[in-house]
Amino acid sequence: MTQPVNETAPIIPQEAFDWYDEYAHGMIDRRTFLKRLGTLVTIGLSMSVLSAALLPNYALAEQVSFNDDAIKASYVTFRSPKGHGEGRGYFVTPKNLDKPLPVVLVIHENRGLNPYVKDVARRLAKAGFVAFAPDALHILGGYPGNDDEGKAMQRSLDKAKIQQDFVAAAEFLKAHALSNGKLGAVGFCFGGYIVNMLAATIPNSLSAGVPFYGTPAAAEIRDNIKSPLMIQLAELDKRVNATWPEYEVSLKKNKVDYQMFMYENANHGFHNDSTGRYDPKNANLAWDRTVNFFQQHLS
């Protein structure tokens, strides 16, 4: 199920999306972001229209209902001795599961486990995978219900411990009784970076990774990467795209099996169907490619 496209919606200038990306990643504060948006306010483009287009509306981000009869969802905890001690995440399987299946770790953006990322986990379960979406904010009580607070909470945590939490989550999922032993990972923005980091940190555990608009792992560990990667990038995402040429050199040098897709006229976050950056055509194509890639490498 995809969201309908509103053909009469006002056209939002590209700089507004660029400013939102800066704001979402902590490069500018909310006051600066809103001040910049104020320069775009015209009779036909009010602040409310701009805010509605840029800020998430998670009511739009449910392509698979949590009540869907084909899946079963719950929350589970796992040990993370090198991270924050304990992690917790959203665990989704096909219903009436009678044999182990490929497992996929789903990694959120820089604001905790929001409804969009939980829906991505449900989509994977509908496609025949066991999906697990950890919440980096578990140690602080979990995703707070709004992105601004979630970003502040995630920034307050030790990044190295967050990374260890996701390493622990990956190993927990791979070893799960419902796992066939083949582990995939998909992540968005910060989560895309974590996929790249996992590929370099646990190369013998990860069987396939799909980072959506994520920056590379640290240069000193990139030579460890072995698993196949599908790199999903947005043409208008200057910040992340600037890191790609150097990363590609490293992947080629190490003979990594990788594919890179650059989605035309797409913004950072184009797969997230809760904001105006959502691009249905590119999002659907990227998702079909993702599912097919996991089916190829995890079955």
TORSE-205833 format. One record per residue (C-alpha): residue number from 1; residue in one letter; y, x, z. Coordinates in pm, whole numbers. Example, Ala and Ser with C-alpha at 12.3 -4.5 7.8 and 13.67 -1.06 7.14 Angstrom:
2
+-----+------+--------+--------+--------+
|  nr | rest |      y |      x |      z |
+-----+------+--------+--------+--------+
|   1 |    a |   -450 |   1230 |    780 |
|   2 |    s |   -106 |   1367 |    714 |
+-----+------+--------+--------+--------+
//
This chain:
299
+-----+------+--------+--------+--------+
|  nr | rest |      y |      x |      z |
+-----+------+--------+--------+--------+
|   1 |    m |      0 |      0 |      0 |
|   2 |    t |    342 |    136 |    -90 |
|   3 |    q |    687 |     17 |     -1 |
|   4 |    p |    887 |   -168 |   -267 |
|   5 |    v |   1176 |     18 |   -425 |
|   6 |    n |   1513 |   -150 |   -392 |
|   7 |    e |   1669 |   -117 |   -736 |
|   8 |    t |   2006 |   -240 |   -609 |
|   9 |    a |   2031 |     10 |   -323 |
|  10 |    p |   2344 |    226 |   -332 |
|  11 |    i |   2309 |    580 |   -462 |
|  12 |    i |   2339 |    830 |   -178 |
|  13 |    p |   2506 |   1161 |   -273 |
|  14 |    q |   2274 |   1462 |   -256 |
|  15 |    e |   2495 |   1640 |     -3 |
|  16 |    a |   2417 |   1365 |    247 |
|  17 |    f |   2047 |   1448 |    225 |
|  18 |    d |   2125 |   1819 |    255 |
|  19 |    w |   2332 |   1756 |    568 |
|  20 |    y |   2056 |   1544 |    716 |
|  21 |    d |   1811 |   1829 |    658 |
|  22 |    e |   2047 |   2066 |    841 |
|  23 |    y |   2082 |   1817 |   1125 |
|  24 |    a |   1707 |   1746 |   1147 |
|  25 |    h |   1633 |   2117 |   1174 |
|  26 |    g |   1896 |   2198 |   1435 |
|  27 |    m |   2139 |   2382 |   1208 |
|  28 |    i |   2420 |   2139 |   1290 |
|  29 |    d |   2463 |   1896 |   1578 |
|  30 |    r |   2485 |   1518 |   1554 |
|  31 |    r |   2863 |   1517 |   1583 |
|  32 |    t |   2902 |   1754 |   1288 |
|  33 |    f |   2648 |   1555 |   1086 |
|  34 |    l |   2833 |   1227 |   1143 |
|  35 |    k |   3169 |   1391 |   1075 |
|  36 |    r |   3043 |   1512 |    738 |
|  37 |    l |   2902 |   1170 |    656 |
|  38 |    g |   3245 |   1029 |    735 |
|  39 |    t |   3387 |   1216 |    435 |
|  40 |    l |   3161 |   1007 |    208 |
|  41 |    v |   3263 |    668 |    344 |
|  42 |    t |   3410 |    449 |     74 |
|  43 |    i |   3442 |     74 |     21 |
|  44 |    g |   3095 |     66 |   -133 |
|  45 |    l |   2931 |    327 |     87 |
|  46 |    s |   2983 |    251 |    455 |
|  47 |    m |   2865 |    457 |    750 |
|  48 |    s |   2604 |    191 |    827 |
|  49 |    v |   2466 |    219 |    472 |
|  50 |    l |   2452 |    598 |    496 |
|  51 |    s |   2287 |    590 |    840 |
|  52 |    a |   2031 |    333 |    727 |
|  53 |    a |   1940 |    548 |    427 |
|  54 |    l |   1907 |    875 |    615 |
|  55 |    l |   1778 |    791 |    963 |
|  56 |    p |   1416 |    677 |   1001 |
|  57 |    n |   1309 |    316 |   1025 |
|  58 |    y |    949 |    334 |   1138 |
|  59 |    a |    889 |    -34 |   1073 |
|  60 |    l |    862 |     71 |    708 |
|  61 |    a |    603 |    340 |    771 |
|  62 |    e |    287 |    138 |    820 |
|  63 |    q |     69 |    154 |    514 |
|  64 |    v |   -250 |    113 |    721 |
|  65 |    s |   -231 |   -119 |   1021 |
|  66 |    f |   -361 |      4 |   1355 |
|  67 |    n |   -559 |   -324 |   1351 |
|  68 |    d |   -725 |   -245 |   1019 |
|  69 |    d |  -1092 |   -347 |   1037 |
|  70 |    a |  -1205 |    -37 |    846 |
|  71 |    i |  -1093 |    216 |   1108 |
|  72 |    k |  -1119 |    290 |   1477 |
|  73 |    a |   -832 |    463 |   1662 |
|  74 |    s |   -804 |    606 |   2012 |
|  75 |    y |   -633 |    883 |   2206 |
|  76 |    v |   -824 |   1189 |   2322 |
|  77 |    t |   -735 |   1502 |   2518 |
|  78 |    f |   -847 |   1860 |   2461 |
|  79 |    r |   -820 |   2189 |   2648 |
|  80 |    s |   -555 |   2439 |   2541 |
|  81 |    p |   -581 |   2738 |   2777 |
|  82 |    k |   -349 |   2962 |   2571 |
|  83 |    g |   -101 |   2682 |   2514 |
|  84 |    h |     20 |   2417 |   2759 |
|  85 |    g |   -318 |   2377 |   2927 |
|  86 |    e |   -401 |   2037 |   2783 |
|  87 |    g |   -326 |   1860 |   2457 |
|  88 |    r |   -355 |   1498 |   2351 |
|  89 |    g |   -367 |   1332 |   2014 |
|  90 |    y |   -438 |   1027 |   1801 |
|  91 |    f |   -802 |   1025 |   1688 |
|  92 |    v |   -894 |    799 |   1396 |
|  93 |    t |  -1231 |    751 |   1229 |
|  94 |    p |  -1382 |    514 |    977 |
|  95 |    k |  -1544 |    226 |   1163 |
|  96 |    n |  -1921 |    216 |   1213 |
|  97 |    l |  -1946 |    587 |   1151 |
|  98 |    d |  -2314 |    682 |   1126 |
|  99 |    k |  -2296 |   1049 |   1024 |
| 100 |    p |  -2064 |   1348 |   1064 |
| 101 |    l |  -1771 |   1362 |    824 |
| 102 |    p |  -1510 |   1613 |    713 |
| 103 |    v |  -1230 |   1641 |    968 |
| 104 |    v |   -856 |   1677 |    905 |
| 105 |    l |   -590 |   1786 |   1152 |
| 106 |    v |   -262 |   1599 |   1091 |
| 107 |    i |     47 |   1787 |   1209 |
| 108 |    h |    380 |   1620 |   1277 |
| 109 |    e |    737 |   1729 |   1210 |
| 110 |    n |    969 |   1887 |   1468 |
| 111 |    r |   1000 |   1573 |   1681 |
| 112 |    g |    658 |   1482 |   1813 |
| 113 |    l |    393 |   1233 |   1706 |
| 114 |    n |    601 |    955 |   1554 |
| 115 |    p |    466 |    635 |   1391 |
| 116 |    y |    480 |    779 |   1039 |
| 117 |    v |    246 |   1065 |   1123 |
| 118 |    k |      7 |    833 |   1306 |
| 119 |    d |     -2 |    621 |    991 |
| 120 |    v |    -90 |    930 |    787 |
| 121 |    a |   -390 |    980 |   1017 |
| 122 |    r |   -497 |    620 |    956 |
| 123 |    r |   -466 |    671 |    579 |
| 124 |    l |   -702 |    967 |    601 |
| 125 |    a |   -955 |    766 |    802 |
| 126 |    k |   -939 |    493 |    536 |
| 127 |    a |  -1013 |    765 |    279 |
| 128 |    g |  -1331 |    867 |    464 |
| 129 |    f |  -1221 |   1148 |    694 |
| 130 |    v |  -1210 |   1191 |   1069 |
| 131 |    a |   -840 |   1249 |   1141 |
| 132 |    f |   -676 |   1392 |   1450 |
| 133 |    a |   -298 |   1401 |   1505 |
| 134 |    p |   -198 |   1595 |   1819 |
| 135 |    d |    136 |   1540 |   1991 |
| 136 |    a |    312 |   1866 |   2081 |
| 137 |    l |    518 |   1667 |   2334 |
| 138 |    h |    217 |   1563 |   2542 |
| 139 |    i |    309 |   1806 |   2819 |
| 140 |    l |    647 |   1626 |   2846 |
| 141 |    g |    503 |   1275 |   2835 |
| 142 |    g |    461 |   1238 |   2460 |
| 143 |    y |    682 |   1124 |   2174 |
| 144 |    p |    970 |    937 |   2341 |
| 145 |    g |   1024 |    666 |   2080 |
| 146 |    n |   1324 |    814 |   1901 |
| 147 |    d |   1360 |   1124 |   1690 |
| 148 |    d |   1676 |   1268 |   1844 |
| 149 |    e |   1518 |   1287 |   2187 |
| 150 |    g |   1191 |   1404 |   2035 |
| 151 |    k |   1363 |   1694 |   1859 |
| 152 |    a |   1538 |   1798 |   2180 |
| 153 |    m |   1209 |   1783 |   2370 |
| 154 |    q |   1025 |   1991 |   2113 |
| 155 |    r |   1304 |   2252 |   2104 |
| 156 |    s |   1273 |   2287 |   2482 |
| 157 |    l |    910 |   2398 |   2458 |
| 158 |    d |    783 |   2751 |   2403 |
| 159 |    k |    708 |   2772 |   2029 |
| 160 |    a |    426 |   3021 |   2081 |
| 161 |    k |    253 |   2780 |   2322 |
| 162 |    i |    300 |   2490 |   2078 |
| 163 |    q |    129 |   2698 |   1812 |
| 164 |    q |   -158 |   2774 |   2047 |
| 165 |    d |   -190 |   2401 |   2121 |
| 166 |    f |   -245 |   2337 |   1749 |
| 167 |    v |   -494 |   2624 |   1725 |
| 168 |    a |   -682 |   2467 |   2016 |
| 169 |    a |   -664 |   2123 |   1852 |
| 170 |    a |   -806 |   2264 |   1528 |
| 171 |    e |  -1097 |   2430 |   1705 |
| 172 |    f |  -1160 |   2117 |   1913 |
| 173 |    l |  -1171 |   1902 |   1600 |
| 174 |    k |  -1392 |   2139 |   1401 |
| 175 |    a |  -1646 |   2146 |   1685 |
| 176 |    h |  -1639 |   1770 |   1748 |
| 177 |    a |  -1969 |   1582 |   1735 |
| 178 |    l |  -1837 |   1370 |   1446 |
| 179 |    s |  -1740 |   1678 |   1242 |
| 180 |    n |  -1950 |   1808 |    954 |
| 181 |    g |  -1808 |   2153 |   1030 |
| 182 |    k |  -1548 |   2147 |    751 |
| 183 |    l |  -1190 |   2148 |    879 |
| 184 |    g |   -879 |   2061 |    681 |
| 185 |    a |   -517 |   2049 |    791 |
| 186 |    v |   -215 |   1868 |    651 |
| 187 |    g |    134 |   1892 |    794 |
| 188 |    f |    491 |   1801 |    717 |
| 189 |    c |    800 |   2022 |    763 |
| 190 |    f |    730 |   2195 |   1097 |
| 191 |    g |    376 |   2070 |   1048 |
| 192 |    g |    367 |   2238 |    707 |
| 193 |    y |    457 |   2565 |    876 |
| 194 |    i |    177 |   2507 |   1128 |
| 195 |    v |    -74 |   2459 |    844 |
| 196 |    n |     34 |   2794 |    699 |
| 197 |    m |     15 |   2949 |   1045 |
| 198 |    l |   -338 |   2813 |   1102 |
| 199 |    a |   -450 |   2950 |    765 |
| 200 |    a |   -337 |   3295 |    880 |
| 201 |    t |   -448 |   3263 |   1244 |
| 202 |    i |   -792 |   3101 |   1217 |
| 203 |    p |   -894 |   3186 |    860 |
| 204 |    n |  -1264 |   3152 |    933 |
| 205 |    s |  -1223 |   2802 |   1077 |
| 206 |    l |   -991 |   2636 |    825 |
| 207 |    s |  -1160 |   2525 |    504 |
| 208 |    a |   -851 |   2383 |    329 |
| 209 |    g |   -482 |   2338 |    405 |
| 210 |    v |   -205 |   2123 |    259 |
| 211 |    p |    144 |   2216 |    384 |
| 212 |    f |    415 |   1973 |    278 |
| 213 |    y |    751 |   2154 |    252 |
| 214 |    g |    658 |   2404 |    522 |
| 215 |    t |    775 |   2762 |    561 |
| 216 |    p |    519 |   3047 |    552 |
| 217 |    a |    343 |   3207 |    843 |
| 218 |    a |    488 |   3531 |    978 |
| 219 |    a |    466 |   3812 |    723 |
| 220 |    e |    251 |   4032 |    947 |
| 221 |    i |    -39 |   3781 |    953 |
| 222 |    r |    -29 |   3643 |    597 |
| 223 |    d |   -286 |   3893 |    475 |
| 224 |    n |   -545 |   3708 |    688 |
| 225 |    i |   -531 |   3391 |    478 |
| 226 |    k |   -861 |   3303 |    309 |
| 227 |    s |   -879 |   2925 |    282 |
| 228 |    p |   -769 |   2731 |    -26 |
| 229 |    l |   -414 |   2596 |     -1 |
| 230 |    m |   -229 |   2320 |   -179 |
| 231 |    i |    144 |   2384 |   -141 |
| 232 |    q |    360 |   2071 |   -178 |
| 233 |    l |    732 |   2142 |   -237 |
| 234 |    a |   1037 |   1931 |   -318 |
| 235 |    e |   1268 |   2044 |   -596 |
| 236 |    l |   1588 |   1972 |   -402 |
| 237 |    d |   1470 |   2142 |    -82 |
| 238 |    k |   1665 |   2468 |   -117 |
| 239 |    r |   1597 |   2587 |    238 |
| 240 |    v |   1217 |   2584 |    219 |
| 241 |    n |   1196 |   2670 |   -151 |
| 242 |    a |   1384 |   2993 |    -86 |
| 243 |    t |   1080 |   3114 |    110 |
| 244 |    w |    828 |   3040 |   -164 |
| 245 |    p |    860 |   3340 |   -401 |
| 246 |    e |    782 |   3592 |   -126 |
| 247 |    y |    497 |   3375 |      4 |
| 248 |    e |    348 |   3345 |   -344 |
| 249 |    v |    350 |   3723 |   -384 |
| 250 |    s |    147 |   3751 |    -64 |
| 251 |    l |   -101 |   3481 |   -170 |
| 252 |    k |   -152 |   3645 |   -509 |
| 253 |    k |   -193 |   3989 |   -355 |
| 254 |    n |   -468 |   3856 |   -130 |
| 255 |    k |   -632 |   3653 |   -407 |
| 256 |    v |   -596 |   3327 |   -214 |
| 257 |    d |   -711 |   3016 |   -399 |
| 258 |    y |   -384 |   2822 |   -401 |
| 259 |    q |   -201 |   2558 |   -600 |
| 260 |    m |    171 |   2485 |   -579 |
| 261 |    f |    326 |   2159 |   -690 |
| 262 |    m |    702 |   2121 |   -717 |
| 263 |    y |    806 |   1754 |   -718 |
| 264 |    e |   1097 |   1685 |   -950 |
| 265 |    n |   1419 |   1548 |   -799 |
| 266 |    a |   1248 |   1513 |   -460 |
| 267 |    n |   1407 |   1593 |   -126 |
| 268 |    h |   1257 |   1758 |    178 |
| 269 |    g |   1066 |   1478 |    351 |
| 270 |    f |    991 |   1287 |     30 |
| 271 |    h |    651 |   1179 |    161 |
| 272 |    n |    800 |   1016 |    473 |
| 273 |    d |    829 |    646 |    388 |
| 274 |    s |   1052 |    567 |    685 |
| 275 |    t |   1372 |    720 |    541 |
| 276 |    g |   1586 |    713 |    228 |
| 277 |    r |   1441 |   1050 |    126 |
| 278 |    y |   1113 |    873 |     48 |
| 279 |    d |   1016 |    904 |   -318 |
| 280 |    p |    729 |    660 |   -384 |
| 281 |    k |    618 |    806 |   -718 |
| 282 |    n |    610 |   1165 |   -597 |
| 283 |    a |    474 |   1069 |   -255 |
| 284 |    n |    182 |    878 |   -406 |
| 285 |    l |    104 |   1160 |   -649 |
| 286 |    a |    119 |   1422 |   -373 |
| 287 |    w |   -103 |   1211 |   -150 |
| 288 |    d |   -363 |   1150 |   -422 |
| 289 |    r |   -373 |   1524 |   -484 |
| 290 |    t |   -410 |   1589 |   -110 |
| 291 |    v |   -703 |   1351 |    -67 |
| 292 |    n |   -878 |   1486 |   -378 |
| 293 |    f |   -825 |   1843 |   -257 |
| 294 |    f |   -983 |   1765 |     79 |
| 295 |    q |  -1272 |   1583 |    -87 |
| 296 |    q |  -1331 |   1889 |   -304 |
| 297 |    h |  -1321 |   2147 |    -26 |
| 298 |    l |  -1447 |   1964 |    282 |
| 299 |    s |  -1744 |   1763 |    158 |
+-----+------+--------+--------+--------+
//
